[in-house]
């Protein structure tokens, strides 16, 4: 395993047997191509994350807008959201639960809406990368 980049070990552990070939622990062409594509997707996410973190509000590139729509449109269960607790002054982090239930309030609060939006965005990106959304 020391010859395989650590970032791919997690992927290799989860690869599906369908249209992939494994001989003595060596993943052949199909999985390698998938990993390259997966890597470029994550590189693209990283660039879009940097764009969002630089300016959470305002104009965003079409690719970032598309990513944000994807993050918003996926299953709501366990997504972080913000609950305004003092109008325009304070927000509290919460997690969405089952449909038609109140969000579960968490301990973390924010006095800066941009910092709060950055936190929620990064948590959803993390869930997306981990395949939890």
Secondary structure as GFF3:
##gff-version 3
##sequence-region A 1 133
A	DSSP	alpha_helix	6	14	.	.	.	ID=ss1
A	DSSP	beta_strand	22	23	.	.	.	ID=ss2
A	DSSP	beta_strand	26	27	.	.	.	ID=ss3
A	DSSP	alpha_helix	29	54	.	.	.	ID=ss4
A	DSSP	alpha_helix	62	73	.	.	.	ID=ss5
A	DSSP	beta_strand	80	86	.	.	.	ID=ss6
A	DSSP	beta_strand	90	95	.	.	.	ID=ss7
A	DSSP	beta_strand	104	110	.	.	.	ID=ss8
A	DSSP	alpha_helix	113	129	.	.	.	ID=ss9
###
